[in-house]
């Protein structure tokens, strides 16, 4: 059956949703990328045609102003945001904290584009303390790269981790379209080895 015929046979609301999904595009599945030093990074350069460096930087500063752990460099037009995410194991009656991942969202601005990097991933497992409450175990902190390569339990958390990062990236892109006059056009560039010039 041709695509046009299929669309004609669907109810109008379903057809509209299908068209919107096609026009918007799906979130591309993330894949692990590493720098030349073997550090995990998710990076992309986004072009916003009708914006200048200062406009994008000002929008980002305004958008992240309510975050607790933000470092802004006005001279170099960069922003670094410290983030953390807690994974849970699914239990019969409740969810048990499994691990916390701390990472950095790093934004750089140049002319009419910006580059984000999600990097510096640390893995902190949870354990019960002497009062029976769950807390992170600092002495067992590892780099996420080490966990991915050596921990057989990671596969159970991998889908939740990538889903969390996809949500983070989608929200960032929506944020950076915020006060701009026209919808941003994205140009994607997967970074394996980060370079100074981009």
Order of alpha helices (4+ residues) and beta strands (2+ residues): alpha-alpha-beta-beta-alpha-beta-beta-beta-beta-beta-beta-alpha-alpha
